[in-house]
């Protein structure tokens, strides 16, 4: 399976704000996903999604991280599946509208890695 087009992530950064805009929502082919994951520390493929688990020193640190992720997700208009148990956070990214992993997921995973 190949991507029909290769969307480009466009970053908008300003005081207290960053946003990810990705034109189009085509699912990525297996090779493209594999290559993207090589550059995404800690992320792995799970069926039609990418996933990463995070561990923190305590509950408040985990919640602060979730709040940073929420800001990124709102700015990108792309909302992950989040699970929190005390000091751990699990994040799963998929583009439901496209039926799988898109460049939008990869771009948000990169942004999340930047705010750990």
C-alpha positions in Angstrom: 0.0 0.0 0.0 1.4 3.4 -0.9 0.4 6.9 0.2 -1.5 8.8 -2.5 0.3 12.0 -1.7 3.0 12.9 0.8 1.5 15.7 3.0 4.0 18.2 4.5 3.7 19.3 8.1 3.5 23.1 8.5 4.5 24.4 11.9 3.2 27.7 13.2 5.1 28.8 16.3 4.4 32.0 18.3 4.6 33.1 21.9 3.0 30.4 24.0 1.6 28.6 20.9 2.6 26.1 18.3 0.3 24.3 15.8 0.7 21.5 13.3 -1.2 21.7 10.1 -1.0 18.8 7.7 -2.8 19.1 4.3 -4.7 16.0 3.2 -5.3 12.8 5.2 -4.0 9.9 3.2 -2.9 6.8 5.1 0.8 6.1 5.0 2.2 2.9 3.5 4.1 0.4 5.6 7.6 1.5 4.5 6.8 5.1 5.2 5.5 4.2 8.7 8.5 2.1 9.4 10.9 4.9 8.3 9.0 7.5 10.4 9.1 5.3 13.5 12.9 5.0 13.2 13.0 8.7 13.9 10.4 8.7 16.7 12.0 7.6 19.9 9.8 5.3 21.9 6.9 5.0 19.4 5.8 1.7 18.0 3.2 0.5 15.6 0.1 -1.2 16.9 -2.1 -2.2 14.0 -3.5 1.0 12.4 -2.0 3.3 15.1 1.2 4.3 16.7 1.7 4.1 20.5 4.1 5.2 23.2 4.2 4.7 27.0 5.7 7.4 29.2 6.7 7.2 32.9 7.1 10.1 35.2 8.2 10.7 38.8 4.7 11.2 40.1 1.1 11.9 39.3 1.3 15.7 39.0 4.2 15.4 36.5 2.2 12.9 34.4 -0.9 15.3 34.4 1.3 18.3 33.5 2.6 16.3 30.6 -1.0 15.4 29.5 -1.9 19.1 29.7 1.1 19.9 27.3 -0.1 17.2 25.0 -3.7 18.6 25.1 -2.4 22.0 24.0 -0.5 20.4 21.1 -3.5 18.3 20.1 -5.9 21.2 20.2 -3.5 23.3 18.1 -3.3 20.4 15.6 -7.0 19.6 15.7 -5.9 16.0 16.2 -6.7 14.3 19.4 -4.9 11.2 20.8 -6.2 8.4 22.9 -4.7 9.1 26.4 -4.6 6.7 29.4 -3.2 7.7 32.8 -2.5 5.6 35.8 -0.6 7.5 38.5 2.8 8.3 37.0 2.3 6.6 33.6 0.8 7.9 30.5 0.0 5.9 27.3 -0.7 7.7 24.1 -2.1 6.1 20.9 -2.4 8.1 17.7 -4.4 7.2 14.6 -6.4 9.2 12.1 -9.9 7.8 12.4 -11.2 9.8 9.4 -8.6 8.2 7.2 -8.8 4.8 8.7 -5.2 4.5 9.8 -1.8 6.2 10.3 -1.3 9.5 8.5 1.3 12.2 8.4 -0.8 13.9 11.0 -0.1 11.2 13.5 3.6 11.3 12.8 3.7 15.1 13.1 1.9 15.0 16.5 4.2 12.2 17.8 7.2 14.4 17.0 5.6 17.3 18.7 4.8 15.2 21.8 8.4 13.9 21.9 9.5 17.6 22.0 7.5 18.3 25.2 8.4 15.3 27.3 
